[in-house]
């Protein structure tokens, strides 16, 4: 999949670089997300594969945005990562193989300002949300 869409959207907004935290346990998906971040001019302050590491990184770095897989390597759910981010007012996004289930779980938990993206990742939808939120 070409990242040209991301590059074009990123170039349209020549603003302060945004800081992301990425939590993903699939190395191929992690690499793809890091490529998207680079293409749209975002700094990734932490790229982790475990929920506990993501929560510690949120507390340490206070990123501008969090992207997390729903199911992480340590068995922790992305929902725990999302809760930690939202508790600090940080927008969060979940990447999942089961978009409808995760959307329902987030709604039931009463958590707001969470994007939910299905795998395989729709690059246009993800970059639209993230580029629109740039500072």
C-alpha positions as CSV (number, residue, x, y, z in Angstrom):
1,X,0.0,0.0,0.0
2,X,1.4,3.4,-1.0
3,X,2.0,6.0,1.7
4,X,1.7,8.8,-0.9
5,X,-1.7,9.7,0.5
6,X,-0.2,10.2,3.9
7,X,2.7,12.3,2.6
8,X,0.3,14.6,0.7
9,X,-1.9,15.1,3.7
10,X,1.1,15.7,6.0
11,X,2.6,18.3,3.6
12,X,-0.6,20.3,3.5
13,X,-0.2,21.0,7.2
14,X,3.2,22.5,7.9
15,X,2.7,22.8,11.7
16,X,4.5,21.8,14.9
17,X,5.3,18.2,14.9
18,X,2.9,16.0,16.8
19,X,4.1,13.4,19.3
20,X,2.6,9.9,19.2
21,X,2.8,6.8,21.4
22,X,2.3,3.6,19.5
23,X,1.4,0.2,21.2
24,X,1.3,-2.7,18.7
25,X,2.6,-6.3,19.1
26,X,2.7,-7.2,15.4
27,X,6.1,-6.0,14.0
28,X,4.7,-5.6,10.5
29,X,1.8,-3.4,11.6
30,X,4.2,-1.5,13.9
31,X,6.5,-0.8,11.0
32,X,3.6,0.3,8.9
33,X,2.4,2.8,11.5
34,X,5.9,4.1,12.0
35,X,6.1,4.7,8.2
36,X,2.8,6.6,8.3
37,X,4.0,8.7,11.2
38,X,7.2,9.6,9.2
39,X,5.2,10.3,6.1
40,X,3.0,12.8,7.8
41,X,5.7,14.4,9.9
42,X,4.9,13.0,13.3
43,X,7.5,12.1,16.1
44,X,6.9,8.7,17.8
45,X,8.0,9.2,21.4
46,X,7.5,5.5,22.2
47,X,6.8,2.4,20.2
48,X,6.0,-0.5,22.5
49,X,4.4,-4.0,22.3
50,X,3.0,-4.4,25.8
51,X,0.2,-2.7,27.6
52,X,2.1,-2.0,30.8
53,X,4.9,-0.4,28.8
54,X,2.4,1.8,27.0
55,X,0.8,2.9,30.2
56,X,4.3,3.8,31.7
57,X,5.2,5.7,28.4
58,X,1.9,7.7,28.6
59,X,2.8,8.8,32.1
60,X,6.4,9.6,31.2
61,X,6.0,11.3,27.8
62,X,2.4,12.7,27.8
63,X,2.1,12.3,24.0
64,X,-0.3,14.3,21.9
65,X,-2.0,11.1,20.6
66,X,-2.0,7.4,21.4
67,X,-2.4,4.5,18.8
68,X,-2.9,1.1,20.4
69,X,-3.7,-2.4,19.2
70,X,-6.7,-3.8,21.1
71,X,-4.9,-7.1,22.1
72,X,-1.3,-6.6,23.2
73,X,1.5,-9.1,23.8
74,X,1.2,-9.1,27.6
75,X,-2.5,-10.0,27.5
76,X,-3.5,-6.5,28.5
77,X,-6.2,-4.9,26.4
78,X,-5.8,-1.7,24.4
79,X,-8.8,-0.5,26.4
80,X,-6.6,-0.2,29.5
81,X,-4.1,1.9,27.5
82,X,-7.0,4.1,26.2
83,X,-8.3,4.6,29.7
84,X,-4.9,5.8,30.8
85,X,-4.6,8.2,27.9
86,X,-8.1,9.6,28.2
87,X,-7.6,10.1,32.0
88,X,-4.9,12.5,31.0
89,X,-6.9,14.2,28.2
90,X,-4.9,12.5,25.5
91,X,-6.9,11.5,22.4
92,X,-6.6,7.7,21.7
93,X,-7.1,5.4,18.7
94,X,-7.5,1.6,18.7
95,X,-6.5,-0.6,15.9
96,X,-8.3,-4.0,15.9
97,X,-9.4,-7.0,13.9
98,X,-12.9,-6.6,15.3
99,X,-14.0,-3.0,14.9
100,X,-17.6,-3.3,15.9
101,X,-16.9,-5.3,19.1
102,X,-14.3,-2.8,20.3
103,X,-16.5,0.2,19.5
104,X,-19.2,-1.3,21.6
105,X,-16.8,-2.0,24.5
106,X,-15.5,1.6,24.4
107,X,-19.1,3.0,24.3
108,X,-20.1,0.7,27.3
109,X,-17.1,1.9,29.2
110,X,-18.2,5.6,28.6
111,X,-14.8,6.6,27.1
112,X,-15.0,9.5,24.7
113,X,-12.7,10.8,21.9
114,X,-11.5,7.4,20.7
115,X,-11.0,6.4,17.1
116,X,-11.4,2.8,16.2
117,X,-9.8,1.5,13.1
118,X,-10.1,-2.0,11.6
119,X,-7.2,-4.1,10.4
120,X,-6.1,-4.0,7.6
121,X,-5.6,-0.3,8.4
122,X,-7.5,2.1,6.1
123,X,-4.6,4.6,5.6
124,X,-6.9,7.4,4.4
125,X,-9.3,7.2,7.4
126,X,-6.4,7.0,9.9
127,X,-4.5,9.9,8.5
128,X,-7.6,12.0,8.1
129,X,-8.3,11.7,11.8
130,X,-4.7,12.1,12.9
131,X,-3.8,15.0,10.5
132,X,-7.0,16.8,11.5
133,X,-5.9,16.7,15.1
134,X,-2.4,18.3,14.6
135,X,-1.6,21.1,16.9
